[in-house]
Amino acid sequence: MGGAVWGSYILTGRSAASKDRALRLASEELVVGPTTATGHDPLRHYTAATVTDDWLVFGNGEQVSQVTDRLLGGAPAVASLSGLEYEPDPPIRTSRITVLLARDGGHTAVLGAARPSRTARQSTNVMTLTVSDLEPGEAVLLTTYQSDGKTVAVGKPFEEATVNAIDGEQLADEVWSALTPEFRVAAVVLAPLKGPAAALLRSA
């Protein structure tokens, strides 16, 4: 096994409000905020990436701060991802997805997803997945949704993929170019040891 582990977070939007956002560095954290609108929308504006001494934490909502607080309080990685809920945005019910990447120079990732059922059941399905010893070019992907271009459904638990990039800059370009231009807002690549301050950003 060789190479470095990188994390990537993708910000997309379908509605005008979701597209009116940007990723910015603030107090050593990556924050999603509005570009032209005023006011805070808790479903669209949040800390997307931060660090503790042991973990790089990133995800798609306010749970990133909640998980970080649990880690700082001494919770183990898997426990920090438990008990989360999908977003209160019916009828979409957006999944909340969170990734922890170890900052000890190892190759461990702990991924969590709080998803709605595909049935009428309202309770949350919570999944955690621990991945280690990734080989160069291997990737594990969490998404909120999946679509056939016409309908949108709850995303798969996770997907395994491959990338061609051999460094962070190439990965940022590869991720960005893979997104549908109509929906892409921003994408960032993160190194666990360096954290958000050294993020490689692509934006519309």
C-alpha positions as CSV (number, residue, x, y, z in Angstrom):
1,M,0.0,0.0,0.0
2,G,1.3,3.5,-0.8
3,G,0.2,7.0,-1.4
4,A,-1.8,9.5,0.7
5,V,-5.4,9.4,1.7
6,W,-7.5,12.4,0.5
7,G,-11.1,13.4,1.3
8,S,-13.4,15.2,-1.0
9,Y,-16.6,17.1,-0.3
10,I,-19.0,18.1,-3.1
11,L,-21.6,20.9,-2.9
12,T,-24.4,20.8,-5.5
13,G,-27.7,22.6,-5.9
14,R,-30.9,22.2,-7.9
15,S,-32.9,25.2,-6.5
16,A,-31.8,28.8,-6.8
17,A,-31.3,29.0,-3.0
18,S,-29.1,25.9,-3.0
19,K,-27.0,27.3,-5.9
20,D,-26.6,30.6,-4.1
21,R,-23.9,29.2,-1.8
22,A,-20.1,29.1,-1.5
23,L,-17.4,27.3,0.5
24,R,-15.2,29.7,2.5
25,L,-12.5,29.3,5.1
26,A,-13.4,30.8,8.4
27,S,-11.5,30.3,11.7
28,E,-9.7,27.2,10.3
29,E,-13.0,25.6,9.2
30,L,-14.7,25.3,5.8
31,V,-18.1,26.9,6.0
32,V,-21.0,26.8,3.6
33,G,-22.7,30.2,3.4
34,P,-24.8,32.3,1.1
35,T,-23.2,34.3,-1.7
36,T,-26.0,37.0,-2.2
37,A,-28.8,36.2,0.3
38,T,-28.8,37.3,3.9
39,G,-29.6,35.3,7.0
40,H,-28.8,31.8,8.1
41,D,-30.6,28.8,6.8
42,P,-29.7,25.8,9.0
43,L,-30.4,23.3,6.1
44,R,-28.1,25.1,3.6
45,H,-25.5,26.9,5.7
46,Y,-23.2,25.0,8.0
47,T,-19.6,24.0,8.9
48,A,-18.6,21.5,6.2
49,A,-15.1,20.6,7.4
50,T,-13.1,20.9,10.6
51,V,-10.5,19.0,12.6
52,T,-9.8,17.6,16.0
53,D,-6.4,16.4,17.1
54,D,-7.2,12.9,15.7
55,W,-9.7,13.4,12.9
56,L,-10.6,15.4,9.9
57,V,-14.4,15.7,9.9
58,F,-16.5,16.8,7.0
59,G,-20.1,16.4,5.7
60,N,-23.2,18.0,4.4
61,G,-24.9,19.7,7.4
62,E,-24.9,20.9,11.0
63,Q,-24.2,17.4,12.2
64,V,-20.5,18.0,11.3
65,S,-20.3,20.3,14.4
66,Q,-22.3,17.9,16.5
67,V,-20.0,15.0,15.6
68,T,-16.9,17.1,16.2
69,D,-18.2,18.1,19.7
70,R,-18.7,14.4,20.5
71,L,-15.2,13.6,19.4
72,L,-13.8,16.4,21.5
73,G,-15.8,15.1,24.4
74,G,-14.0,11.7,24.1
75,A,-16.5,9.7,22.1
76,P,-15.0,7.0,19.8
77,A,-15.4,7.6,16.1
78,V,-18.3,5.2,15.5
79,A,-20.2,6.4,18.5
80,S,-19.8,10.0,17.4
81,L,-21.8,9.2,14.3
82,S,-24.7,7.4,16.1
83,G,-28.1,8.8,16.8
84,L,-28.1,11.3,13.9
85,E,-31.2,12.2,11.9
86,Y,-31.8,12.9,8.3
87,E,-32.7,16.5,7.5
88,P,-36.2,17.8,8.4
89,D,-37.0,18.9,4.8
90,P,-40.0,16.8,3.7
91,P,-40.8,15.5,1.2
92,I,-37.1,15.3,0.2
93,R,-35.8,14.1,3.5
94,T,-32.1,14.7,2.7
95,S,-29.6,12.2,4.1
96,R,-27.0,13.6,6.4
97,I,-23.6,12.1,5.5
98,T,-20.3,12.5,7.5
99,V,-16.8,11.3,7.0
100,L,-13.9,11.0,9.6
101,L,-10.4,10.6,8.2
102,A,-7.6,9.7,10.7
103,R,-4.9,12.4,11.1
104,D,-2.3,9.9,12.5
105,G,-0.8,9.3,9.1
106,G,-2.7,6.0,8.8
107,H,-5.3,5.1,6.2
108,T,-8.5,4.8,8.2
109,A,-11.8,6.4,7.3
110,V,-15.0,6.1,9.2
111,L,-18.1,7.1,7.2
112,G,-21.6,7.7,8.5
113,A,-25.0,8.2,6.9
114,A,-28.4,9.1,8.5
115,R,-30.9,8.2,5.8
116,P,-34.7,8.1,5.5
117,S,-36.3,4.8,4.6
118,R,-37.4,4.3,1.0
119,T,-40.7,3.3,2.5
120,A,-43.2,5.5,4.3
121,R,-41.5,4.8,7.6
122,Q,-40.3,8.0,9.2
123,S,-37.5,6.7,11.5
124,T,-33.9,7.1,10.4
125,N,-31.6,4.4,9.2
126,V,-28.1,5.1,10.6
127,M,-25.1,3.4,8.9
128,T,-21.4,3.5,9.8
129,L,-18.7,2.0,7.7
130,T,-15.0,1.7,8.6
131,V,-12.6,1.5,5.7
132,S,-8.8,0.9,6.0
133,D,-5.9,0.1,3.8
134,L,-7.2,1.7,0.6
135,E,-5.0,1.1,-2.4
136,P,-3.9,3.9,-4.7
137,G,-6.8,4.9,-6.9
138,E,-9.5,3.4,-4.7
139,A,-12.4,5.5,-3.4
140,V,-15.5,5.1,-1.3
141,L,-18.4,7.4,-2.1
142,L,-21.3,8.6,0.0
143,T,-24.1,10.6,-1.6
144,T,-27.4,12.0,-0.5
145,Y,-29.4,11.0,-3.6
146,Q,-29.2,9.0,-6.7
147,S,-31.0,9.8,-9.9
148,D,-31.7,8.4,-13.4
149,G,-32.0,12.0,-14.7
150,K,-35.7,12.1,-14.2
151,T,-36.4,11.0,-10.6
152,V,-34.5,11.4,-7.4
153,A,-34.2,8.7,-4.8
154,V,-32.4,8.0,-1.5
155,G,-28.7,7.3,-2.2
156,K,-27.2,3.9,-1.9
157,P,-25.5,3.0,1.4
158,F,-22.1,3.6,-0.2
159,E,-20.3,3.0,-3.5
160,E,-16.8,1.9,-4.3
161,A,-15.1,3.6,-7.2
162,T,-11.7,4.3,-8.8
163,V,-9.9,7.6,-9.6
164,N,-7.1,8.3,-12.0
165,A,-5.6,11.2,-10.0
166,I,-2.2,10.8,-8.4
167,D,-2.2,14.0,-6.2
168,G,-4.7,16.4,-4.6
169,E,-4.8,18.9,-7.4
170,Q,-5.6,16.2,-10.0
171,L,-8.2,14.7,-7.7
172,A,-9.9,18.1,-7.3
173,D,-10.0,18.5,-11.1
174,E,-11.3,14.9,-11.6
175,V,-14.0,15.3,-9.1
176,W,-15.1,18.7,-10.5
177,S,-15.2,17.5,-14.1
178,A,-17.3,14.5,-13.1
179,L,-20.1,16.7,-11.8
180,T,-23.1,17.8,-14.0
181,P,-22.3,21.4,-14.7
182,E,-25.9,22.4,-14.2
183,F,-25.8,21.4,-10.5
184,R,-22.3,21.9,-9.4
185,V,-21.6,24.6,-6.9
186,A,-18.2,23.8,-5.3
187,A,-15.9,20.8,-4.6
188,V,-13.0,20.6,-2.2
189,V,-10.2,18.1,-1.6
190,L,-8.8,17.8,1.9
191,A,-5.6,16.3,3.3
192,P,-6.2,14.9,6.8
193,L,-3.0,16.2,8.3
194,K,-3.3,19.7,6.8
195,G,-7.0,20.1,7.3
196,P,-9.3,22.8,5.9
197,A,-6.7,25.6,5.9
198,A,-5.0,23.8,2.9
199,A,-8.1,22.8,1.1
200,L,-8.0,22.5,-2.7
201,L,-11.2,24.3,-3.9
202,R,-13.0,24.3,-7.2
203,S,-16.2,26.4,-7.6
204,A,-18.7,27.6,-10.2
